[in-house]
Amino acid sequence: MNSSQCRAARVLLKWSQTELAIASGVSKSTVADFEIDKREPRPDNLTAIRHALQGAGIEFLPAKAGKGVGVRFREG
């Protein structure tokens, strides 16, 4: 997951940075700094953010066949 995917996932869920911070158990500044590419979160914080988004129904799409990465709601 990169910073753009994090922002896009949060928008799909209609979550604020504060809501993502609470759901993932990381600080709001960690979310905010990551989303503006100010700093990369520690690996455990990045995993927590990703798991919170995935737990809310987000699927992260890898780059494939010349297309970039993306996010969408998980099927089912």
SERO-4910 file (N, C-alpha, C, O; in steps of 0.05 Angstrom, whole numbers):
BEGIN
 pado doro    nc1    nc2    nc3   cac1   cac2   cac3    cc1    cc2    cc3    oc1    oc2    oc3
  Met    A     17    -23      0      0      0      0     18     25      0     37     27     16
  Asn    A     11     43    -18     26     68    -18      8     91     -7    -15     86     -1
  Ser    A     19    115     -6      4    137      6    -22    144    -10    -42    150      2
  Ser    A    -20    142    -36    -43    148    -53    -65    127    -49    -89    134    -48
  Gln    A    -58    102    -46    -77     81    -41    -91     85    -13   -115     81    -10
  Cys    A    -75     94      6    -86     99     33   -107    121     31   -129    118     42
  Arg    A   -100    143     18   -119    166     15   -144    157      1   -167    163      9
  Ala    A   -141    142    -22   -164    133    -37   -182    114    -22   -206    116    -23
  Ala    A   -170     96     -7   -185     77      9   -201     92     31   -224     86     36
  Arg    A   -189    112     43   -202    127     64   -226    143     52   -247    145     65
  Val    A   -222    153     28   -244    168     15   -267    149      8   -290    155     12
  Leu    A   -260    125     -2   -281    105     -8   -298     99     17   -323     96     15
  Leu    A   -285     97     39   -298     90     64   -312    115     77   -327    112     96
  Lys    A   -306    138     66   -316    164     78   -306    167    107   -320    176    124
  Trp    A   -280    160    111   -267    162    137   -249    187    137   -237    193    117
  Ser    A   -248    200    159   -229    221    163   -202    209    171   -201    185    177
  Gln    A   -181    225    172   -156    215    181   -158    206    210   -145    186    218
  Thr    A   -173    220    226   -177    213    254   -191    186    256   -183    170    273
  Glu    A   -211    181    240   -225    155    241   -206    132    233   -207    111    246
  Leu    A   -189    137    213   -170    116    206   -150    112    228   -142     89    234
  Ala    A   -141    133    241   -122    131    263   -134    115    286   -120     97    297
  Ile    A   -159    120    292   -172    105    314   -175     76    306   -170     58    322
  Ala    A   -184     70    281   -189     43    272   -163     27    272   -163      2    276
  Ser    A   -141     40    266   -115     26    263    -98     27    288    -79     11    291
  Gly    A   -105     44    307    -90     46    332    -64     61    329    -45     58    345
  Val    A    -62     78    308    -38     94    304    -45    123    308    -69    129    310
  Ser    A    -26    141    310    -32    169    315    -42    182    289    -36    173    267
  Lys    A    -58    203    292    -68    218    269    -44    229    253    -45    230    228
  Ser    A    -24    238    267     -1    250    253     13    229    236     24    235    215
  Thr    A     13    204    244     25    182    228      9    179    202     21    177    181
  Val    A    -17    179    204    -34    177    180    -30    201    162    -25    199    138
  Ala    A    -31    225    174    -28    250    158     -1    252    145      1    258    121
  Asp    A     20    246    159     47    248    148     51    227    125     64    233    105
  Phe    A     40    203    128     42    183    108     27    192     83     37    189     60
  Glu    A      3    203     86    -13    210     63     -2    233     47     -8    236     23
  Ile    A     15    250     59     28    272     44     57    265     37     73    282     29
  Asp    A     64    240     41     92    230     35    113    245     51    136    248     42
  Lys    A    106    253     75    126    266     92    144    246    105    168    250    108
  Arg    A    132    223    112    149    201    123    134    174    120    109    174    119
  Glu    A    149    153    118    138    126    116    134    116    145    152    118    161
  Pro    A    110    106    151    106     95    178    124     72    184    133     58    165
  Arg    A    128     66    209    142     42    217    127     18    205    103     20    201
  Pro    A    141     -4    200    127    -27    188    102    -36    203     82    -44    191
  Asp    A    104    -36    230     81    -45    246     57    -26    243     34    -35    243
  Asn    A     63      0    241     41     19    238     29     18    210      5     20    207
  Leu    A     46     14    190     36     11    163     18    -14    161     -3    -13    148
  Thr    A     26    -36    173     10    -60    174    -17    -55    188    -38    -64    179
  Ala    A    -16    -40    210    -41    -34    224    -60    -17    208    -84    -22    208
  Ile    A    -49      2    193    -66     19    176    -78      1    154   -102      3    148
  Arg    A    -62    -15    141    -72    -32    120    -93    -51    130   -114    -55    117
  His    A    -89    -64    153   -108    -83    164   -135    -69    171   -156    -80    167
  Ala    A   -133    -44    181   -158    -30    188   -174    -24    162   -198    -28    162
  Leu    A   -160    -17    141   -174    -11    116   -186    -37    104   -208    -37     94
  Gln    A   -170    -58    104   -179    -84     94   -202    -94    110   -221   -106     99
  Gly    A   -201    -91    136   -223   -100    154   -249    -85    149   -270    -96    155
  Ala    A   -247    -61    138   -270    -45    131   -280    -51    103   -300    -39     94
  Gly    A   -267    -70     89   -277    -78     63   -261    -68     39   -270    -71     16
  Ile    A   -237    -58     43   -221    -48     21   -202    -70     11   -192    -86     26
  Glu    A   -199    -70    -15   -180    -88    -29   -160    -71    -43   -167    -52    -57
  Phe    A   -134    -77    -40   -113    -63    -53   -105    -77    -78   -101   -102    -78
  Leu    A   -104    -63   -101    -99    -74   -127    -70    -69   -135    -61    -45   -134
  Pro    A    -55    -89   -142    -27    -85   -151    -26    -74   -179    -45    -76   -194
  Ala    A     -3    -64   -187      1    -56   -214      0    -81   -232     11   -101   -224
  Lys    A    -12    -79   -255    -15   -103   -272    -20    -95   -300    -36    -77   -306
  Ala    A     -7   -108   -319    -11   -104   -347    -10    -74   -355    -27    -65   -370
  Gly    A     10    -60   -345     13    -32   -353     -6    -13   -338     -5     11   -343
  Lys    A    -22    -23   -320    -40     -6   -304    -28     -2   -277    -15    -20   -266
  Gly    A    -33     21   -265    -23     27   -239    -38     13   -216    -58     -1   -221
  Val    A    -29     18   -192    -42      7   -168    -69     21   -164    -74     42   -176
  Gly    A    -85      8   -147   -111     20   -141   -123      9   -116   -111     -7   -102
  Val    A   -148     17   -111   -163      6    -89   -192      3    -98   -201     17   -116
  Arg    A   -206    -15    -85   -235    -18    -90   -247    -32    -66   -233    -42    -48
  Phe    A   -274    -32    -66   -287    -48    -45   -284    -77    -52   -286    -85    -75
  Arg    A   -279    -93    -32   -276   -122    -35   -303   -134    -44   -324   -126    -34
  Glu    A   -302   -153    -62   -326   -166    -71   -337   -184    -49   -322   -196    -33
  Gly    A   -363   -186    -48   -376   -204    -29   -379   -194     -3   -389   -208     15
***
